[in-house]
Amino acid sequence: MKKKKDSYFGYKLTTSFLRFAGSIWFNTKVIGKENIPIEGRCILAGNHLSYVDAYFLFKATKRPIHFLGKIELFQGSFKWFFQMMHLIPVDRSKKNPEAIEKATELLKDEKVIGIFPEGTFHKETLLLPFKPGAIHLAEVTNAPIIPFAIKSNFKFRSKSTITFGAPIYVDKVNAQNKVEYLENTIKKMLE
């Protein structure tokens, strides 16, 4: 049986609008976008400052990004929107085999996963401790992690940057704690 093809029409329309609106609001510089592969699986993982962080990723690549997002987003009247944007619901109060399974399936299908390892956004300058999801997905799918660091105060026409680092292949990382390694990589990018 032939696999049903996902529709990205609504996603592409929305991200085109967000790129346009974001370019009016933000003065954004994208650094290292060549580190995002043009095709093939990858995991974009970085810091989380605000609900609009996704804009900076949309600005950097036109490839559809399947973000992992809190399940609460799917419980309101905008459920249809988050489904159209191909978000993967995550229940942060428990383990999520369904979310991991869906993300794994998408990576094996050569798609892009977007993940904020802190698990929530915050106004702190320091990173919250990272959760292991990005590392786990990279280990089970052999997908490279493309680390990113967002810097912005989100004010009108303020200078904002998103920097993408070199791909991290977790099987080649010589560190006892790979989650900590990823966290430290992004910390250094934010300095």
N, C-alpha and C positions, 0 to 999 in steps of 0.2 A: 504494500500500500504506500502510495506517495505521501510524503510528509507535507502537511499544510504549511504554506509559506506565510510568515508573519507579515502583517501590513505595517509599514513605517510611514505611511502618508501623513497621519496626524502628528507623528513625532517630528518629521522633517519640516512640516508647516510651522509647528510651535517653536522648534529650535531656530528656524530662520527668523521668526519674529523676535525671539529673545536675543539673538545676536544683534539685530538691528536696534532694539530698545536698549540693550546693554551698552552698545557703542555710543549711544547718546548720553547715558548716565555716567558710565565709567570711562576713564582714560586708561585703557588696558594694554599692557605689554605682555606678550607671550614669549617665553624663553624656553628653548629646548624642545619645541614641538616636533622636531625631526626624530625625537626618541619614541614617538607614538607610531607603531607600525601601520603602514597603509592597509595591510590586510593581515589576517591571522589573529589568533587569540591573544588577549592581553588583559591585565588587571590594572586599572588606574587607581592608585591608593594615595591618599594624602590627608592634609588637615581639614578641619570642618569649622568654619567661622559663622556661617549663616545659611538661611534657606536659599539664598541666591548663588551659593558656591557652584552649583551645576552650570550656571551661565559661563563661568570661566573655562570649564571643560568643553562646553559647546563651542566656545570661541576658538578653541585650539584644534578641534577635529570635527569633521562632518560625519564621521562614522557613528552609527547609533550606539549609545552607551546604555547598558542595562544596569541601573543603579539599584543597590540594596537600600530599601527605605523602611522606616518604622511602620508597623502594621496599622497604627492609628490613622495614617493617611488614607487608608482604604475603608475607614469606618464612617466617614462623613459624606457629604453630598458631592465631593469632588473625586470620589472613587473612580469614576469613569475616566477622569483626566489622568490619574496616576497609572491606570491600566493602559491607556493609550500611549503613555510615555514609557511603557515597558518596565516599570518599577517592579522589583521583586520584594514582596512583603516580608518583613522580619519582625517576629515577636521578641522584643528585647528582654522579656521576663523569663524566657526559657530557651532551651536549645532548639535549633531550627533545622531539622533534617530536610524539610521540604524546600526551604530557601537555599540551602547548600546544594541540594540535588538539582534544583532549577538552574542555579548559577553554574554548576559543573557541566550540565547539559549544554548550556549556551556557550561556554568556553570550548567544549569539545566540538561544537558546531562553528568554531573560529570567530566567535563574537567578542565584544568588549564588555567587561564588567567594571562598573565604577563603585568604589567602596571607600567609606570614611572610617578607618579602623578605630577612631576614638568612640564611635557609636552614637555620638550626639554632637551638636554644635554648642559652642560656649564663647564667652567673651574674654577668657583668660589668654594671656600671651604664651603660656606654657602649654604643651600638648597634654591631653589626658592620657592615661595608660592605654596602649593599644590592645584591642581584642584580636584573637588569633585567626579570624576568618580569612583575611587576604592570604596569609601564609598557607593555611590549610588548602584553600582553593588552588594556589600555585603548585603545591606539592602533589595534589591528586590529578591535576590536568597538565602539568609541565608548562604552564603559561608564565611568561615573564611578568613581573610586577613593574610598572612604570610609576615611580614615586613622583608626587607633585607637591608643591608648596604654594599656597595662596597667601598673598599679603594685600590687604585692603582695609580702609576704614569705612568703606561703603558710602561715603559722602559724595554729593554731586560733583562730577568731573575730577574726583580725587584720583591720584595715580595709583593704579592697582597692578600687581604682577601675578602671573602664574608661571612657575618654573617647573619643567619636567626634567627629572634626572635620567641617568643611563638605566637601561633595563636591568632588573635584578632577577637572576635565575637562582631560585632558592636551593636547588641541588648543588650549586657551586659556592654557596655562602658558607664560609668557614667560621661559624659562630655557634656557640652552644645554644643561645636563645635567639632564634631567627625573628621572632616578633619584636624583640628589643632592638635587633639590628635594623629592622625597617623603621622603627620609631626614631632611632638615632640618626638614620640617613635623612629623614624628613626634618628633624631638629636642625641638622647642619645646614640644610637647604634654606631654612627660615632665618638663620643667623645673618 
